[in-house]
């Protein structure tokens, strides 16, 4: 990507170790050609499909921040599991993805939801949404056993929202822990929202006529975008509850450390950006004017007329 001479910018740089980040002053890149961006992004290939106009109201910018991010991801996970209204569902993970999956399931008419995690604060937040918390490290038994005691028929659907860092009951890395537990007790298709490799209990999966649904959410996003947008716009879906901190980029390294220790749920980096007033336009006499109406190039605000000057911010989820 071409670089502008003598211009620098602050950047969050990975230090080659998980959750170890640093803020560095780097040369500022410039985008001159489409391929200087992210060629694999659907937004670059189909901007008219990917971009939506946000309402000019008092809605929190955090509400819409997750519209192109994890909100459609969780919606797609339910689709992959062939979820239908009235079904019970177990959601493995009560981090930001799991919490939005729980919210999505309730919005789509789930009869009962179990939230499986081991972080007390996350389980508490899931419970405030109406989910039944299940601690998979509890001496009460595996998630399978705990859920079956509460629902002897098992769950209709199971959603794996954990991602790459799957842990077992001893909090040791075990990538197939979640999927095998789902196979043991689930009564219907299983949805996965990531592409980590697994070694699943295929004989049991086959014997119970189960299926595992997963995939890229690109087309799901475009299909569901109008619905998800309206859910946020009408405030049926309030998504900012998953944000635990808003920080500046200088605080990002500490935020990653807190994320690694499960002390944060979702962190947002907020960048200040000020819009300059529009240039004054030369006066023009309209062919016809309504008496008492302000000129077309100014906006009436708080009883006065003048060019509109606003302050905006850019927010990026971590």
C-alpha positions as CSV (number, residue, x, y, z in Angstrom):
1,X,0.0,0.0,0.0
2,X,1.5,3.5,-0.9
3,X,2.6,5.6,2.0
4,X,2.4,9.4,2.4
5,X,5.7,11.0,3.1
6,X,6.4,12.5,6.5
7,X,3.0,11.6,7.8
8,X,2.6,9.2,10.7
9,X,-0.3,7.7,12.7
10,X,-0.8,5.8,15.9
11,X,-1.3,2.1,15.4
12,X,-2.1,-0.9,17.5
13,X,0.6,-3.5,16.8
14,X,0.6,-7.2,17.7
15,X,3.8,-8.2,19.6
16,X,3.7,-11.8,18.3
17,X,2.3,-13.1,21.6
18,X,-1.4,-13.6,22.4
19,X,-3.0,-10.5,23.8
20,X,0.4,-8.6,23.9
21,X,-0.2,-5.4,22.0
22,X,1.7,-2.1,21.7
23,X,0.9,1.3,20.4
24,X,3.4,2.5,17.8
25,X,3.9,5.6,15.7
26,X,4.0,4.3,12.1
27,X,4.0,5.8,8.6
28,X,0.5,6.7,7.5
29,X,-0.8,4.6,4.6
30,X,-2.9,6.0,1.9
31,X,-5.5,4.2,-0.2
32,X,-5.1,5.1,-3.9
33,X,-6.5,1.9,-5.6
34,X,-9.2,-0.5,-4.6
35,X,-6.7,-3.2,-4.1
36,X,-4.9,-1.1,-1.5
37,X,-7.8,-1.9,0.9
38,X,-9.0,-5.3,1.9
39,X,-9.7,-7.2,-1.3
40,X,-11.5,-10.1,0.4
41,X,-14.0,-7.7,2.0
42,X,-17.5,-7.8,0.5
43,X,-17.8,-4.1,1.3
44,X,-15.1,-3.3,-1.3
45,X,-16.7,-5.6,-3.9
46,X,-20.3,-4.6,-3.3
47,X,-20.4,-1.3,-1.6
48,X,-24.1,-0.7,-2.4
49,X,-25.0,-4.0,-0.6
50,X,-22.8,-3.4,2.4
51,X,-23.5,0.2,3.3
52,X,-26.6,1.4,5.1
53,X,-27.6,4.9,6.1
54,X,-27.9,5.3,9.8
55,X,-30.8,7.2,11.3
56,X,-30.0,10.8,12.4
57,X,-31.4,10.5,15.9
58,X,-30.2,10.1,19.4
59,X,-29.3,6.4,19.1
60,X,-26.0,5.4,20.6
61,X,-23.3,4.8,18.0
62,X,-22.5,1.7,19.9
63,X,-25.9,0.2,19.0
64,X,-25.0,0.1,15.3
65,X,-21.3,-0.7,15.8
66,X,-22.0,-4.4,15.9
67,X,-24.3,-4.5,12.9
68,X,-21.5,-5.4,10.5
69,X,-19.7,-7.3,13.2
70,X,-20.9,-10.0,15.7
71,X,-24.6,-9.4,15.6
72,X,-25.1,-11.1,12.2
73,X,-22.6,-13.7,13.2
74,X,-24.8,-14.8,16.1
75,X,-27.9,-14.7,13.9
76,X,-26.1,-16.9,11.4
77,X,-25.2,-19.4,14.1
78,X,-28.9,-19.9,14.8
79,X,-29.6,-20.3,11.1
80,X,-26.9,-22.9,10.9
81,X,-28.5,-24.8,13.7
82,X,-31.9,-24.6,11.9
83,X,-33.4,-22.8,14.9
84,X,-37.1,-22.2,15.0
85,X,-39.3,-20.2,17.4
86,X,-40.3,-22.3,20.4
87,X,-37.1,-24.3,20.5
88,X,-34.8,-24.5,23.6
89,X,-31.1,-23.8,22.9
90,X,-27.8,-24.0,24.7
91,X,-25.2,-21.3,23.9
92,X,-21.7,-22.3,24.8
93,X,-19.9,-19.0,25.7
94,X,-21.2,-16.0,27.5
95,X,-18.6,-13.6,26.1
96,X,-19.7,-10.8,23.6
97,X,-20.6,-13.3,20.8
98,X,-22.4,-15.7,23.2
99,X,-24.4,-12.8,24.8
100,X,-25.6,-11.5,21.5
101,X,-26.5,-15.1,20.5
102,X,-28.6,-15.3,23.6
103,X,-30.3,-12.0,22.8
104,X,-30.8,-13.2,19.2
105,X,-32.4,-16.4,20.3
106,X,-34.8,-14.6,22.6
107,X,-35.7,-12.2,19.8
108,X,-36.4,-15.2,17.6
109,X,-38.7,-16.8,20.2
110,X,-36.6,-19.3,22.1
111,X,-38.5,-21.1,24.8
112,X,-35.5,-21.6,27.1
113,X,-31.8,-20.8,26.8
114,X,-28.8,-22.2,28.7
115,X,-25.7,-20.1,28.8
116,X,-22.5,-22.2,29.3
117,X,-19.3,-20.5,30.6
118,X,-17.0,-20.4,33.6
119,X,-16.6,-16.7,34.2
120,X,-19.0,-15.6,37.0
121,X,-19.4,-12.0,35.6
122,X,-20.3,-13.3,32.2
123,X,-22.8,-15.9,33.5
124,X,-24.4,-13.2,35.6
125,X,-24.8,-11.0,32.5
126,X,-26.4,-13.9,30.7
127,X,-28.8,-14.4,33.5
128,X,-29.9,-10.8,33.3
129,X,-31.0,-11.5,29.8
130,X,-33.1,-14.4,31.0
131,X,-30.7,-17.3,30.3
132,X,-30.1,-20.1,32.8
133,X,-26.3,-20.0,33.7
134,X,-24.3,-23.2,33.5
135,X,-20.7,-23.2,34.9
136,X,-18.9,-26.0,33.0
137,X,-16.2,-26.2,35.7
138,X,-18.8,-26.8,38.4
139,X,-18.5,-30.0,40.5
140,X,-22.2,-30.6,39.6
141,X,-20.9,-32.2,36.4
142,X,-20.4,-31.6,32.7
143,X,-22.6,-29.0,30.9
144,X,-24.4,-32.0,29.4
145,X,-25.2,-33.5,32.9
146,X,-26.2,-30.1,34.3
147,X,-28.6,-29.2,31.5
148,X,-30.2,-32.7,31.4
149,X,-31.0,-32.4,35.1
150,X,-32.9,-29.2,34.4
151,X,-34.3,-30.4,31.0
152,X,-34.4,-34.2,30.9
153,X,-35.3,-34.2,27.2
154,X,-32.2,-32.2,26.3
155,X,-32.0,-29.1,24.1
156,X,-33.3,-28.8,20.6
157,X,-30.4,-26.7,19.4
158,X,-26.8,-26.0,20.5
159,X,-24.6,-23.1,19.4
160,X,-20.8,-23.1,19.7
161,X,-19.7,-19.5,20.1
162,X,-16.4,-20.2,21.8
163,X,-14.0,-19.8,18.9
164,X,-10.3,-20.7,18.8
165,X,-9.6,-20.8,22.5
166,X,-11.8,-23.7,23.6
167,X,-11.1,-25.0,27.2
168,X,-12.3,-28.1,29.0
169,X,-13.6,-28.4,32.6
170,X,-10.0,-28.3,33.9
171,X,-9.5,-25.0,31.9
172,X,-7.0,-26.7,29.7
173,X,-7.0,-26.3,25.9
174,X,-9.2,-28.9,24.2
175,X,-10.6,-27.8,20.9
176,X,-13.3,-30.6,20.6
177,X,-14.7,-30.2,24.2
178,X,-17.6,-28.1,23.2
179,X,-18.6,-29.9,20.1
180,X,-18.4,-33.4,21.7
181,X,-20.5,-32.2,24.7
182,X,-23.1,-30.9,22.2
183,X,-23.2,-34.2,20.4
184,X,-23.7,-36.1,23.6
185,X,-27.0,-34.4,24.5
186,X,-28.2,-32.3,21.7
187,X,-31.4,-33.4,19.9
188,X,-31.0,-31.4,16.7
189,X,-28.5,-29.6,14.4
190,X,-25.5,-27.9,16.0
191,X,-24.4,-24.4,14.9
192,X,-20.8,-23.3,14.9
193,X,-19.6,-19.7,14.5
194,X,-15.9,-20.3,13.8
195,X,-13.6,-22.4,11.6
196,X,-11.3,-24.0,14.2
197,X,-10.4,-27.5,13.4
198,X,-12.1,-30.2,15.5
199,X,-12.0,-33.9,16.1
200,X,-15.6,-34.8,16.8
201,X,-17.4,-37.9,17.9
202,X,-18.6,-38.8,14.4
203,X,-20.0,-42.3,15.2
204,X,-22.3,-40.7,17.9
205,X,-23.1,-37.8,15.6
206,X,-24.1,-40.3,12.8
207,X,-26.0,-42.6,15.2
208,X,-28.2,-39.7,16.5
209,X,-28.8,-38.3,13.0
210,X,-27.3,-35.0,14.0
211,X,-25.7,-32.4,11.7
212,X,-23.2,-29.6,12.2
213,X,-23.9,-26.3,10.4
214,X,-21.3,-23.7,9.8
215,X,-19.9,-21.4,7.2
216,X,-19.0,-17.9,6.1
217,X,-21.7,-15.4,7.0
218,X,-21.2,-13.2,4.0
219,X,-24.5,-14.0,2.2
220,X,-26.3,-14.4,5.5
221,X,-25.3,-10.9,6.4
222,X,-26.7,-9.4,3.2
223,X,-29.9,-11.5,3.5
224,X,-30.5,-10.5,7.1
225,X,-29.2,-6.9,7.1
226,X,-32.6,-5.2,6.6
227,X,-34.1,-7.2,9.5
228,X,-31.2,-6.7,11.8
229,X,-31.0,-3.0,11.0
230,X,-34.7,-2.6,11.9
231,X,-34.3,-4.4,15.1
232,X,-31.6,-1.9,16.2
233,X,-33.4,1.1,14.8
234,X,-36.6,0.3,16.6
235,X,-34.7,-0.5,19.8
236,X,-36.0,-4.1,19.9
237,X,-32.3,-5.1,20.0
238,X,-30.1,-3.1,22.3
239,X,-26.5,-4.2,21.7
240,X,-24.4,-1.8,23.7
241,X,-24.9,-3.8,26.9
242,X,-21.9,-6.0,25.9
243,X,-19.5,-3.0,26.0
244,X,-17.6,-3.1,29.3
245,X,-15.2,-0.2,28.5
246,X,-14.6,2.6,26.1
247,X,-10.9,3.6,25.8
248,X,-8.5,5.6,23.7
249,X,-5.9,3.8,21.6
250,X,-3.2,4.6,24.1
251,X,-5.0,2.4,26.6
252,X,-5.4,-0.6,24.2
253,X,-2.4,-2.7,25.5
254,X,-3.8,-2.7,29.0
255,X,-7.3,-3.5,27.7
256,X,-5.9,-6.5,25.9
257,X,-4.3,-7.7,29.1
258,X,-7.7,-7.3,30.9
259,X,-9.4,-9.2,28.1
260,X,-6.9,-12.0,28.5
261,X,-7.8,-12.2,32.2
262,X,-11.5,-12.2,31.4
263,X,-11.9,-8.8,33.2
264,X,-13.6,-7.2,30.2
265,X,-16.4,-8.4,27.9
266,X,-16.1,-6.1,24.9
267,X,-13.8,-3.1,24.7
268,X,-14.3,-0.2,22.2
269,X,-11.6,2.1,21.1
270,X,-12.9,5.6,20.5
271,X,-11.2,7.9,18.1
272,X,-12.1,11.6,18.1
273,X,-12.9,13.2,14.8
274,X,-14.0,16.7,14.2
275,X,-15.9,17.7,11.1
276,X,-15.0,21.1,9.7
277,X,-17.8,23.6,8.9
278,X,-18.8,23.5,5.2
279,X,-17.4,26.2,3.0
280,X,-19.6,29.3,2.6
281,X,-21.6,29.1,-0.6
282,X,-22.2,32.2,-2.8
283,X,-25.6,33.7,-2.4
284,X,-28.0,32.8,-5.1
285,X,-31.4,34.3,-5.7
286,X,-34.0,31.5,-6.0
287,X,-36.6,31.8,-8.7
288,X,-39.3,31.7,-6.0
289,X,-38.9,31.8,-2.3
290,X,-41.2,31.2,0.6
291,X,-41.4,34.3,2.8
292,X,-39.7,33.8,6.1
293,X,-37.9,30.5,5.2
294,X,-34.2,30.2,5.9
295,X,-31.8,29.7,2.9
296,X,-31.5,26.2,1.7
297,X,-27.8,25.8,2.6
298,X,-28.3,26.5,6.3
299,X,-30.0,24.5,9.1
300,X,-32.2,25.9,11.8
301,X,-30.9,24.8,15.1
302,X,-32.2,25.9,18.6
303,X,-34.0,28.8,17.1
304,X,-31.1,30.2,15.1
305,X,-29.9,29.7,11.5
306,X,-26.4,29.0,10.4
307,X,-24.2,26.3,9.0
308,X,-24.4,23.1,11.0
309,X,-21.1,22.2,12.8
310,X,-21.0,18.8,14.5
311,X,-18.5,16.6,16.4
312,X,-18.4,12.9,15.6
313,X,-16.3,10.0,16.8
314,X,-15.2,6.8,15.2
315,X,-15.4,3.6,17.3
316,X,-13.8,0.3,16.7
317,X,-14.5,-2.9,18.7
318,X,-11.6,-4.9,20.2
